Amino acid sequence: MTATTPETARRAPGSRLPLGGTLGAQPLGLLLALPYVLFLAAVMAWPLIQAVWISFHDYFFTAPAAVVDHPFVGLDNYLSAVTDPQVRQSFANIAVFLVINVPLTAVLSLVLASALNRVVRFASVFRVAYYIPYVTASVSLIGVWMLLFSSGGLINTILGPLAPDPSWLVNSSLAMPSIALYATWKQLGFYILLYLAALQGIPRELYESASMDGAGVIQRFRHVTVPGVRSVTALVLILAIITGANLFTEPYLLTNGGGPDGASSTPVLLIYQKGIQQTNPDVASAIGVLLVIGIGVLSAVAARTGRES
């Protein structure tokens, strides 16, 4: 007589699959995550689908009750976007921003988190000090930043004859790098906390073994710390890319909407200008879809780089 096991019972003809076999080992976890999944679908997935649909049609805003045809135009909106000098410049600007912001964010946050992790006295004070710019309203910080980097501000006063002319935020070559430095400074506290959490998971024995083998501070950092936080580094790179590619508030307020002459304009800022101010939501949607594709590609590269580093 053959013994009946749970595996054979599940495979028996006509037998009913248990709830765990259908929904996984923890069906309660899926149930608890369902509200957030529905929220993401309503707030992110559905608008993205709508944006893709609009980008392939001749679309314009109408009254809520109006019924208007929106004919299919194929890739016309995408052609209008990629042939627009403003759009190309905005993508070039955001590339400059990412080249400065992403590596600087990853390196500085890891170095500062490693230093902060070794601090015994006043550690909480330093953590709060790093995190305050991140939680402070952008408008107030931008006001301070504009005062510091204006033509008669503190930075130019300190630099004296070395100060750039025109000044930082009205200089076509320095506007976007200045915004990148501001964004790095403001967001650094968040990434420091991520690295601090990861550093707590590295066994102290690894550092002690490396010290006994004669490894110095830099060697321990390179061969113990960096590999130990590899997964968090991938997360930091991805978050920095996503946040940076969606840059809007900083150029809108710091450089009066992308100035000078579009040198600090970004794709998201152009989406707002073309979609809302110029009432061309179809072209704006095409820019948005191109931006999403670019972010996806860069995030995939960053994830792979973080795993292999």
N, C-alpha and C positions, 0 to 999 in steps of 0.2 A: 504494500500500500504506500503510495507516494505522499510524503508529508506536504502539507500546504503551508507555504511561506507567504509573507506579505507581498513579495515580488510576484509569485505565481498568482496570488489572488488578484493583484492589480492587472495582470495580463490575461486573466480568465475571460473567455467570451461572455459578454453581457454584464460583466462586473462594472461597478461604478467607481470612477476615479475619486479618490479622496480630495478634499479641498486643498490640502497642501500640495498634492501632485499637480493640480491645475494652476494654482497661484504661487507656487514656490514653497520654500521651506518656512517662510514667515508671512502668511497671508495677512496677518494683522498689520504688518509694516506697510504693505501695499494699501490697505484700507486707510491708514493714517496719512499716507502720502497723497491719497487721491484728491483732497481739496487743493493742495498746492499744484498738482498736475493740471487740474481743471483751471486754476488761476493762470498758469502759464499758457495753457491753450487759449484762454479768452483774451489775455493781455498781450501775448507775444505771437503765438502761432497764427491765430486768425488775422491780426493786422498784417503779418508778413504775407500770408496768402492773398489778402486784398491788395497789398502793394504790388505783388507780382502780377496780379490780374490787371491792375490799373496801368502798369508799365507797358502792357501790350495793347492798350486801347487809347483812343482819343477821348480823354477824360477831362472834365472841368466841373467845378462846383456849381450846384444848382440849389434851388429851394428844396426843402425836405420833401414836399409833396409832389414835386415836379417829376415827370417821367420823360427822360431824354435818352435817345440812343447814344451809345458809346461804341462806335465802330472799331473793329479790330484793325490795328495798323502795323502789326508785326514788330519789326525791330526799329521802326522809325524813331521812337523815343530814345532808344539806346544810341542810335546814330547821332541824334541831336545832342545827347549828353557827351559822348566821346569826342565829338568834333567841336565842342564848346571850349574855347581857351580858358574860361573861368573854371570849368570843371577839371580840366587837366591840371591847371595850376593848383587847385585845391587838393587834389590827390598828391601832387608833388610836395605841397606844404605839409600834409599829414605824414608823408614819408620822412621828411626832415624831422618832424616832431618825434616820430617813433624811433628813428635812429639815435636820437639823443636821449629820449625819455626812458625807453625800455631797458637798454643796458645799464644806464645810470641808476634806475630804480632797483634793478636786481642786485647790482654790485653794492650800492650804498646800504640798502636795507639789510643785506646779509652781513656786511662788515659791522654795521652799527648794532645789529642784533647779537652778533658774536661778542662784541665788546660789552654790550649791556648784560649779556648772560653771565659774564664774569664779575659784574659789579655786585658787591655784597651790601654795602651801605647805600641808602637812598635809591635803591633800584626802582621802587614804585614812583618816586619823583621823576626820574628820568623817563620812565615809560609814559607817564602822563604828559610830560613835556613834549615827547615825540608825537603823541597822539592828538594833542590839542589842535594843530592846524588841520588835521583831517576832519574833525567834527565841527570845526568852526565854519560859519556860513561863508560861502565863496565871495559874496558881495563885499563883506567887511574886509576880508583878506585882500581882495583885489584893490580896494581903495588904498590900503596901506602900501601894496606893491606899486601902484601907480605913483604914489608920493615918493617912494624910494627911488624909482627908476625914471622919474620925469627929468626934463632938461636941467632943472634947478634942484633936483633931489639929492638925498644924502649920498647915494652911490657916485654920482657925477662930482659931487663936492669932494669926496675922498680921492677920486681918481685925478681930479684937476685937469691938466692938459692932456691926460690919457683918455679922458671921457670921449665916447664916440659922438660924432656930429654928422647927421641928426642923431638925437638921443635914441635909446634902446627900443622903445615901443613904437616909434615913428620912423625907424630905420628899416628899409625893406630887407636888408640882409640879417638884421638882428632881431626882428620882431618875433618870428617863430621860435628861434632858439631861446629867447627870453621867456616866452610862454612855456616852452618845454621845461625850463629850469623851475619856473613857478609851479607847474603841475607836479614835477618830481618832488619838490619840497612839501607841497600840500599833502600828497598822498603817501609820503614815505612812512608815516606812522602806522598805517594799516598793514603794509607789507612787513614792517619790522615785527609786528605782533604775530604775523603768520610764521615768520622765521623763528621767533622766540619759542612758539609752540613746538616747532619741529626740532629745535635744538634740545629741548627737554627730553626728547626721545632717544638721543644719542647716548649710549652707555659711557659712563665716565672711565670704564676700564680701557676703552679704546684710546683715550687721550693718555692715560697712564702708561699703557704699553708703548705708545709712540714716543713718549718722553723717555722711557727706559731704553729705547732703541736709539736715542740721541736726536730725535726729531725736534726742531725748533718750533717757534710759534707759527711761522709762515708754513712750514712743512705740515704741522698738525692741522692747520686751517685747510691746506690744499688736499691732504690725503685722508682726513677724517671728517672735517666739518662739511666740506663741499659735497662729497659723496653721500653723507648722511642726510642731507636736506635736498637731495636730487628731485624727489617728487614734488616738494614744495616749490622748488625753483621753476619747474614746468608750470605749476599753477600760477606763480607770480608773473611769469612771462605772458601767459595767456590772458590773465586779468589786465595786465598793463597794456597789452595790444588792444583788447576790446575797449578798455576805458579811453585810451589815447585816440583810437580811430573814431570814437564818438565824441570827440572834442567839440564843444559848442560854447559853454558859458565863458570860458577864458578869452577867446578871441572876440566874442560878442561884446564883452565889457572892457577888456584891456585895450583893444585896438579899434574900438568903435565899429564893430561889425566886419572885421577881416582886413582892415587897412594895415599899412598904407598901400593903396592900389592893389588890393587882393593878396598881399604878401603873407598874410596870416589867415586867409580864408580856409575853411575846412569843408569837406563834403557835407557834413551834417548842417553846417551853417548855410550852405548853398541850398540844401533841401528845404530849409525853412524859408529862405528868400524866394526861391522859385515856386515852391508849393503854396506858401501862404501870401507872401507879399506880391508876387507876380502872377498868382493864380495859374500856375502850370503844374498841377499835381502829377500829371502823367510823366513828364520829364523828371520831376523830383523823385518819383517812385523808381524810375530807371536808375537814377544815381544811387538811391538807397539799395537797390538790388545788387548793383555793382560793388557797393561798399560791403554788403554782407558777404558776397563771394570772396572779396579780398581779405576780410577779417577771418573767414573760415580757412582760407589757404595759409595765412600767416599763423593762425592758432595751431593748425596741424603741424606746421614746421616747428613752431616753438615747443609743442608737446613732444615731438620726436627728438628735438635737440636736448630738451631737458632730461629725457630718459637715457640718452646716449652720452651725456656729458659726464 
